[in-house]
Amino acid sequence: MLAEILQLIFQFADQASLIAAAGVCQFWSCIALDERRKSLPSIFLLLELVAPRKWVLDPKEHHKSLMSSLAKADWSRFRKYSLRV
């Protein structure tokens, strides 16, 4: 019942509020992250979760590239979050 109430509340929250809610506790985190991923505007946001600090923006070409190879832990993180989309 509590999960359903949180889902209803989080449906009206903006992205920043959902991120803040995800940091409250593990129970809230699951619900807030599920809601946040429902409105994913770009697949790239999900890909950035694979390795948040390994991307570099090329302003001339208007794209991002990986700076280094991905570790097994990076892919585990991707799998965890991709299930929420």
Residue pairs with C-beta under 8 A, 6 or more apart in sequence:
3 27
3 31
6 28
6 31
6 32
7 31
7 34
7 35
10 18
10 21
10 31
10 32
10 35
11 35
13 21
13 32
13 35
15 36
18 32
18 33
18 35
18 36
19 32
19 36
21 28
21 29
21 31
21 32
22 28
22 29
22 32
22 33
22 36
23 29
24 32
33 81
33 84
34 84
36 84
37 46
37 81
37 84
37 85
40 46
40 85
44 64
46 78
46 81
46 82
46 85
47 78
48 55
49 77
49 78
49 81
50 70
50 74
50 75
50 77
50 78
51 66
51 68
51 70
51 71
51 74
54 66
54 67
54 68
54 70
54 74
55 64
55 65
55 66
55 67
56 64
56 65
56 66
56 67
57 63
57 64
58 64
58 65
